Amino acid sequence: MASLSLFSFFCMFSFLLGMAHAELSPNFYASSCPRALSTIRTAVNNAVAKERRMGASLLRLHFHDCFVLGCDASILLDDTANFTGEKTAGPNNNSLRGYDVIDTIKSQMESLCPGVVSCADIVAVAARDSVVALGGPTWTVQLGRRDSTTASLSTANADLPAPTSDLDVLISLFSNKGFTTQEMVALSGTHTIGKAQCIKFRYRIYNETNIDAVFAKSKQKICPWTGGDENLSDMDETTTVFDTVYFKDLIEKKGLLHSDQQLYNGNSTDSMVETYSTDSTTFFTDVANAMVKMGKLSPLTGTDGEIRTNCRKING
């Protein structure tokens, strides 16, 4: 009897351990919420059709979530009197967008399958569907993330690359998350979609020398030396299409951000930029694989975290 009880204890312990450290799976919602992925895709397609820029915003939301304590939807938490989230961190404040789209999708999920689909998974799937909607590659999103009950303003300020980052800083920040330099360059290529605020590139277009003069002058019309901090410029010449023009622009010294042009500035990453500029197949493959890897950064699974009913606040 004693041996049977001991056996039962170990079985239960193993089960609970497995629950706490469950693996992500692309089929996580196949039974519990079979319409989840198609519903997210439709919502994303509608949002991108309404505003093409939203595709880049949703992709960036996923990146800024995963790079801070993992893909746990901490980026979505609003500040309260007793809680400080990540939305006011330097790289996020008055910059990140798409929260309303995630809110809409979450409301749909709660109607379909209450308490089942996490905000973290919604953000991950929306990022993939946004890239596809803009003509980019697809990838299999692993699912089963749970939502955090915490956030870290200080980690967001420390771990997210700045538009002023030099190449060594970029390599280090991505390496800290387990990415190779090649993967960093591929992920930087997602800047082929979206826009940037004047305040993010003003210094470059007025002071840096590794920049095409005509390009700099054209951006100065959008971004004056004083004022107009929130004026927007396209990240590349085909900013609503996910393609390789971003890399072609770098070779022509037309990188909008300082951190962009660092990838092609007489350094070790020059050859990677050159390859991607002429080989969309390789770029699409590499960026898709890197996105899968990003989606696996420190997820909460099993019984860790929670499934928020409102992505902006912790349950209860």
C-alpha positions in Angstrom: 0.0 0.0 0.0 2.9 2.3 0.9 4.5 1.7 -2.5 1.2 2.3 -4.3 0.7 5.6 -2.4 4.3 6.7 -3.3 3.7 5.8 -6.9 0.5 7.8 -6.9 2.3 10.8 -5.4 5.0 10.8 -8.1 2.4 10.5 -10.8 0.5 13.5 -9.5 3.8 15.4 -9.0 4.9 14.7 -12.6 1.4 15.8 -13.9 1.5 19.1 -12.0 5.1 19.7 -13.0 4.1 19.2 -16.6 1.2 21.6 -16.2 3.5 24.3 -14.8 6.0 23.9 -17.6 3.8 22.9 -20.6 5.2 23.2 -24.1 3.9 25.6 -26.7 2.0 24.0 -29.6 0.5 25.3 -32.8 -2.6 23.2 -32.1 -3.2 24.5 -28.6 -6.6 25.9 -29.3 -7.7 23.2 -31.8 -10.3 21.8 -29.3 -10.8 24.6 -26.8 -11.3 27.5 -29.3 -11.2 26.1 -32.9 -12.2 29.5 -34.5 -9.6 31.5 -32.7 -7.0 31.7 -35.4 -9.4 32.5 -38.2 -11.1 35.1 -36.1 -7.8 36.8 -35.3 -6.8 36.7 -39.0 -10.0 38.3 -40.1 -9.7 41.1 -37.5 -6.1 41.8 -38.5 -6.9 41.8 -42.2 -9.7 44.3 -41.5 -7.5 46.5 -39.5 -4.7 46.5 -42.1 -7.2 47.2 -44.9 -8.4 50.2 -43.0 -4.9 51.4 -42.3 -1.9 49.7 -43.9 0.4 51.1 -41.2 -1.4 49.1 -38.6 0.4 45.9 -39.9 3.8 47.4 -38.8 2.3 48.6 -35.5 1.0 45.1 -34.6 4.3 43.5 -35.5 6.3 46.0 -33.4 3.9 45.4 -30.5 4.9 41.7 -30.5 8.6 42.6 -30.6 8.4 45.1 -27.8 6.5 42.5 -25.7 8.8 39.6 -26.2 12.0 41.6 -25.6 10.9 42.5 -22.1 10.7 39.5 -19.8 9.3 37.3 -22.6 6.2 37.0 -24.7 3.7 37.6 -21.9 1.5 40.5 -22.9 3.1 42.7 -20.2 3.3 45.5 -22.8 -0.5 45.7 -22.8 -1.0 46.5 -19.1 -2.1 50.1 -18.4 -0.6 52.1 -15.5 -2.8 52.5 -12.4 -2.4 54.2 -9.1 -0.7 51.1 -7.7 0.9 49.6 -10.8 3.5 50.9 -13.4 3.5 49.1 -16.7 5.8 49.4 -19.8 3.8 51.7 -22.0 5.6 54.8 -20.7 9.1 53.4 -21.3 11.2 55.5 -23.6 11.0 53.1 -26.6 7.2 52.7 -26.1 5.8 56.0 -24.9 3.8 57.9 -27.5 5.1 55.4 -30.1 3.6 52.0 -29.8 0.2 51.5 -31.4 -2.4 48.8 -32.0 -3.7 48.4 -28.5 -7.2 49.0 -29.7 -7.0 46.3 -32.3 -5.8 43.8 -29.7 -8.7 45.0 -27.5 -11.2 44.3 -30.3 -9.7 40.8 -30.9 -9.7 40.0 -27.2 -13.4 40.9 -27.0 -14.1 38.6 -29.8 -12.2 35.8 -28.2 -14.1 36.3 -24.9 -17.4 35.9 -26.8 -16.2 32.8 -28.6 -14.3 31.1 -25.8 -14.4 32.9 -22.5 -11.1 32.7 -20.5 -9.3 30.5 -23.0 -7.2 32.6 -25.5 -4.4 34.6 -23.9 -3.5 38.2 -24.8 0.1 37.1 -25.4 -1.1 34.6 -28.0 -3.3 37.2 -29.7 -0.3 39.5 -30.0 1.9 36.8 -31.4 -0.7 35.6 -34.0 -1.6 39.2 -35.0 2.1 39.9 -35.7 2.3 37.0 -38.1 -1.0 37.8 -39.8 0.1 41.4 -40.2 3.2 40.5 -42.1 1.2 38.1 -44.3 -1.4 40.9 -45.0 1.4 43.1 -46.2 2.9 40.5 -48.6 5.5 39.0 -46.3 6.2 35.4 -45.3 4.1 33.3 -43.0 5.3 31.1 -40.1 3.8 28.6 -37.7 2.9 30.4 -34.4 3.4 28.3 -31.4 0.6 28.8 -28.9 -0.2 28.3 -25.3 1.4 31.4 -23.8 -0.2 32.8 -20.7 -0.4 36.4 -19.6 1.8 38.1 -17.0 0.6 39.7 -13.8 3.7 41.9 -13.7 5.5 44.3 -16.0 8.9 46.1 -15.9 9.4 49.7 -17.0 13.1 49.5 -16.2 13.7 46.3 -18.3 11.8 47.9 -21.2 14.1 50.9 -21.0 17.2 48.7 -20.8 16.5 45.8 -23.2 14.8 47.4 -26.2 17.2 48.8 -28.9 17.1 52.5 -29.5 17.0 54.2 -32.9 20.4 55.7 -31.9 22.0 52.3 -31.2 25.4 51.5 -32.8 26.0 48.1 -34.3 27.9 46.7 -31.3 24.9 47.6 -29.0 22.4 46.0 -31.4 24.5 42.8 -31.6 24.7 42.7 -27.8 21.0 43.4 -27.1 19.9 40.7 -29.5 22.6 38.3 -28.3 21.3 38.7 -24.8 18.0 37.3 -26.1 19.7 34.4 -27.8 19.8 35.8 -31.3 22.7 35.6 -33.7 24.0 38.6 -35.6 22.4 37.1 -38.8 19.0 36.9 -37.0 19.4 40.4 -35.8 19.8 41.7 -39.3 16.9 39.6 -40.6 14.6 41.0 -37.8 15.8 44.5 -38.5 14.5 43.9 -42.0 11.0 44.2 -40.6 11.6 47.9 -40.8 10.6 47.5 -44.4 7.1 48.3 -43.2 5.9 51.2 -41.0 6.8 54.8 -40.2 9.0 56.6 -37.8 8.6 59.9 -35.9 10.9 62.8 -36.7 12.3 62.9 -33.3 13.7 59.4 -33.9 15.7 60.3 -37.0 16.3 64.1 -36.8 19.9 63.9 -35.7 20.8 61.5 -38.5 19.4 63.6 -41.3 21.1 66.8 -40.1 24.4 65.6 -38.7 25.5 62.2 -40.0 27.7 61.8 -43.1 26.9 58.2 -44.1 23.7 59.3 -45.6 22.7 60.1 -49.2 22.5 63.9 -49.5 19.3 64.0 -51.6 17.6 61.6 -49.3 18.6 63.7 -46.2 17.2 66.9 -47.8 13.9 65.2 -48.6 13.6 64.0 -45.0 14.4 67.5 -43.7 11.3 68.8 -45.4 9.3 66.4 -43.3 11.4 66.8 -40.1 12.5 70.4 -39.3 15.4 71.0 -36.9 13.0 72.4 -34.4 9.4 71.3 -33.9 7.5 68.6 -35.7 8.7 65.9 -33.4 5.8 63.6 -34.2 5.9 64.1 -38.0 6.1 60.8 -39.8 8.3 59.4 -42.5 8.1 56.1 -44.3 10.7 53.5 -43.2 11.5 52.7 -46.8 10.2 53.6 -50.3 7.6 50.8 -50.2 6.5 51.1 -46.6 3.2 49.3 -47.0 4.7 46.2 -48.6 6.9 43.6 -46.8 9.8 43.3 -49.2 13.6 43.8 -49.5 13.7 47.5 -50.3 14.8 48.3 -46.8 18.1 46.5 -47.5 18.5 48.1 -50.9 18.0 51.5 -49.2 20.8 50.7 -46.7 23.2 50.0 -49.5 22.3 53.4 -51.0 22.9 55.1 -47.6 19.2 55.8 -47.3 18.6 54.1 -43.9 16.2 56.3 -42.0 17.3 55.5 -38.5 20.9 55.6 -37.3 20.5 52.0 -36.1 19.3 51.0 -39.5 22.3 52.4 -41.4 24.6 50.8 -38.8 23.9 47.4 -40.5 25.6 48.7 -43.7 28.5 50.9 -42.7 31.7 49.0 -43.5 31.1 46.4 -40.8 30.6 42.7 -40.5 26.9 42.8 -41.4 27.4 44.4 -44.8 27.5 41.1 -46.6 24.2 40.0 -44.9 22.5 43.2 -46.1 23.8 42.7 -49.6 22.5 39.1 -49.6 19.0 40.1 -48.4 18.8 43.0 -50.8 18.9 40.7 -53.8 17.4 37.5 -52.3 13.9 37.8 -51.0 13.5 34.1 -50.6 16.5 33.9 -48.1 15.3 37.0 -46.3 11.7 35.7 -46.0 13.0 32.3 -44.7 15.4 33.8 -42.2 13.0 36.4 -40.8 10.2 33.8 -40.5 12.5 31.5 -38.6 13.7 34.4 -36.4 10.1 35.3 -35.6 9.4 31.8 -34.5 12.4 32.0 -32.2 11.3 35.3 -30.9 7.8 33.9 -30.1 9.5 31.4 -27.8 11.2 33.9 -25.6 10.4 33.1 -21.9 6.7 32.3 -22.3 4.5 31.7 -19.3 2.8 28.3 -19.7 0.9 25.7 -17.8 -0.3 27.2 -14.6 2.1 30.2 -14.6 0.5 33.6 -15.1 -3.2 33.9 -16.1 -5.6 34.4 -19.0 -6.6 38.0 -18.7 -10.2 38.8 -19.5 -9.1 42.4 -20.3 -5.7 42.7 -21.9 -5.1 46.1 -20.2 -5.4 44.9 -16.7 -4.7 42.0 -14.4 -7.7 39.9 -13.5 -9.4 40.8 -10.2 
